[in-house]
Amino acid sequence: MQTAAFLQRQPLFGGVDDQAMSAIMPLLCEENFASGELVVREGDRGDSLFVICSGSVEVLKSCPEAETPFGERIAVLKVGDVIGEMELIDMQNRSASVRALEPVSTLALSNGDLFRIYESDLQTFSLLVLNLARELSRRLRNIDDLAVRYMPHDGHAACP
């Protein structure tokens, strides 16, 4: 299991103090994935987010033209990145599949445990949600940049 100090250096837990981390650590479940193994599958119900502690993963989005059974690669995530944060926010099914590119170690936090943090430490809960919002905003900015880069020069989207 990773240390609280390691997690406090990652975006999700940035700004969380030592006392709050000591309460959060027992809530985290270590999960390991072999190279090529799916961490999450697009369309499945999700109730946890995962912080990548070692290794890297690819995010795959299904589309009719995909050359792989799980879709086209839309991102690569590495140590410190979070998987599954959207499902904790919007309570929808998994928006993409995530597959380990190498052996991967994660720490999972369930939505039930996030709610326990809300009940016991509203300040830390608010900080975690703010950190999640920052991560989602960063990813949206990256998607905006990609959309502009791949938009035809006439300014209209390539797909209907």
C-alpha positions in Angstrom: 0.0 0.0 0.0 1.2 3.5 -0.9 1.9 6.0 1.9 -0.2 8.9 2.7 2.7 11.2 1.7 2.8 9.7 -1.8 -1.0 10.3 -2.1 -0.7 13.8 -0.9 1.7 14.5 -3.8 -1.0 13.4 -6.3 -3.7 15.7 -7.7 -6.7 14.1 -6.0 -5.3 14.4 -2.5 -3.4 17.6 -3.0 -3.9 19.9 0.0 -5.4 17.1 2.3 -3.7 17.3 5.7 -2.1 14.5 7.6 -4.9 14.0 10.0 -7.5 13.7 7.2 -5.2 11.3 5.3 -4.9 9.1 8.3 -8.7 8.8 8.2 -8.8 8.2 4.4 -6.1 5.6 4.2 -8.1 2.7 5.7 -10.9 3.4 3.2 -8.6 2.8 0.2 -8.4 -0.7 -1.3 -5.4 -1.8 -3.2 -6.1 -3.4 -6.6 -3.6 -4.7 -9.0 -4.0 -5.4 -12.7 -1.8 -7.4 -15.1 -0.6 -6.0 -18.4 -3.5 -6.1 -20.9 -6.2 -6.6 -18.2 -9.2 -4.3 -18.1 -9.5 -2.0 -15.1 -13.0 -0.8 -16.1 -15.2 -1.6 -19.1 -17.2 1.0 -21.0 -20.9 0.7 -20.2 -20.4 -1.2 -16.9 -21.8 0.2 -13.7 -19.1 1.9 -11.6 -18.9 2.8 -8.0 -15.2 3.5 -7.4 -12.4 5.7 -8.7 -8.9 4.5 -8.9 -5.6 6.4 -8.3 -2.8 4.9 -10.3 0.1 4.2 -8.0 2.4 2.4 -10.5 2.3 1.6 -14.2 0.2 3.1 -16.9 -3.1 2.5 -18.6 -4.8 3.4 -21.9 -8.3 4.8 -22.1 -10.3 3.3 -24.9 -13.6 4.6 -26.4 -15.8 2.4 -28.5 -16.5 3.6 -32.1 -17.6 1.7 -35.2 -14.2 2.2 -36.9 -12.1 0.9 -33.9 -9.4 -1.6 -34.7 -9.5 -3.1 -31.2 -12.4 -4.8 -29.5 -12.5 -2.1 -26.8 -12.2 0.9 -29.1 -9.8 3.6 -30.0 -7.2 5.0 -27.6 -8.1 8.4 -26.4 -5.6 8.8 -23.6 -2.8 7.3 -21.7 -2.8 7.7 -17.9 0.1 7.3 -15.5 1.1 7.4 -11.8 -1.0 10.0 -10.0 -3.8 10.0 -12.5 -7.4 9.0 -11.6 -9.7 6.6 -13.4 -13.4 6.5 -12.9 -13.9 9.9 -11.3 -16.8 10.7 -13.7 -18.9 7.9 -12.3 -18.6 9.2 -8.8 -19.8 12.6 -9.9 -22.5 11.9 -12.4 -23.6 8.3 -11.3 -23.6 7.1 -15.0 -22.1 3.9 -16.4 -18.4 3.8 -17.3 -17.8 6.2 -20.2 -14.8 4.3 -21.6 -12.7 1.2 -21.1 -9.4 1.3 -19.3 -6.7 -1.3 -20.0 -3.4 -1.8 -18.3 -0.4 -1.2 -20.6 1.9 -2.9 -18.0 1.4 -4.2 -14.5 -0.6 -1.5 -12.7 -1.2 -0.9 -9.0 -4.1 1.3 -7.9 -5.9 2.4 -4.8 -9.7 2.5 -5.1 -12.1 4.8 -3.3 -15.8 3.8 -3.5 -18.6 6.3 -3.7 -19.8 4.9 -0.3 -16.4 5.7 1.2 -16.5 9.2 -0.4 -19.9 9.7 1.3 -18.4 8.6 4.6 -15.7 11.3 4.2 -18.6 13.8 3.5 -20.3 12.8 6.8 -17.2 12.9 8.9 -15.1 15.7 7.4 -16.9 18.2 5.2 -13.8 20.3 4.6 -11.8 17.3 3.3 -14.7 16.1 1.2 -15.0 19.6 -0.3 -11.3 19.6 -1.1 -11.5 16.2 -2.8 -14.5 17.3 -4.9 -12.7 20.5 -5.9 -9.6 18.4 -6.9 -11.9 16.1 -8.9 -13.4 19.1 -10.6 -9.9 20.5 -11.4 -9.0 17.1 -13.0 -12.2 17.0 -15.1 -11.5 20.6 -16.2 -8.0 19.8 -17.2 -9.2 16.8 -19.2 -11.9 18.9 -20.9 -9.3 21.5 -21.9 -7.2 18.7 -23.4 -10.2 17.5 -25.4 -10.9 21.1 -26.5 -7.3 21.3 -27.8 -7.7 18.0 -29.7 -11.0 19.0 -31.2 -9.5 22.2 -32.6 -6.5 20.4 -33.9 -8.6 17.9 -35.8 -11.3 20.2 -37.0 -11.3 20.8 -40.8 -10.0 24.2 -41.9 -13.5 25.3 -43.0 -14.4 25.4 -39.2 -17.0 22.7 -39.4 -16.8 19.4 -37.6 -15.7 16.4 -39.7 -18.4 14.1 -38.5 -22.2 14.7 -38.6 
